[in-house]
Amino acid sequence: MIKVAISGADTPVAGELIRILVNHPDVEIVALVAPGREGKQLQSVHHGLLGEEKMSFTGSFNPAGADILFIADNNIKHSEFKRLRDAFPDLKVVALNPIIPDDEALPENRAADFIFALPEINRKAIVRGGKDALVPSPLSSLALVPLYPLALNMLLSGDILLNVSAPEDIVSEEMLERSAKEISEMLNEAQRSFSGNISFNILPPSSKRGIELKTEISSPVDMEHTLKAYEIYDDHNFSFAVTSPVKLDDVKGTEKIIISLSLSKDGVLSIHSVADGRLRGSAGEAVHIMNLMFGLHEKTGLYLKPYAF
């Protein structure tokens, strides 16, 4: 069994994480760390977990009793993380938020060698000895999964405007800044000639969980060649490219990203991708990463059905 500890266990994202992990066949939760809530029952904060897991919060924990730590806090500093890593070098860590640099000159997470852990892009790095992983933002996941195959095939040019409908916390100013940086860095890594700006047009949210992204790019190739670019996901279990319309109900409650593609006669490729923002780029992605780190099938514990089918 994989012994799991969660720091920031009283946060909403931790609630989603625990909801998945209590039914994971290879996991034992050994510590729920939430300073200030010591001794309180899990369901006192996460009411939907009543009857699911009889555990109490602790103020601290001994990492020696855990195989992996999920960091759900958003205020862990690099110096704190470095002390943890030095003391427990074999502990695997999945951070759901960037580690905060103590020094403004220190790039986020770089000194700690965190893997940008979007499985569709960096699965090999996660599987082959990955120890410190940063979960991408929900918006980064939703944008990069459809755009990365195009970048690998040198099909991106110019600026990209992403029209996004998502809950307010996913499109806060801080999250948009982080997402733009993550998206730009990964696209440029895939296609060195790409230097376009990533910008967002934020639309009203249509769901408390779902996120939708729409964009259009000029395409020099036909739909057959476009779809071939997405064959890199054929051995992945959560990313699907289709030519039919998609809606949020197709993905809510799952780790899936579904990408709908259409090509106009004048060569404009329209991309519409949908995901559950509480799982993709969040709790579901964290479990997905853990599975890969420990050599499990990536769908273990994530055989989740959409709300509507």
PyMOL commands that set and color helices and strands:
alter all, ss='L'
color gray80, all
select helices_A, chain A and resi 12-21+42-44+47-49+63-65+78-87+119-127+138-152+168-171+173-190+223-233+248-250+283-293
alter helices_A, ss='H'
color red, helices_A
select strands_A, chain A and resi 2-7+27-33+68-71+92-95+115-116+132-134+160-165+198-203+210-218+239-242+257-263+268-276
alter strands_A, ss='S'
color yellow, strands_A
deselect
rebuild
show_as cartoon
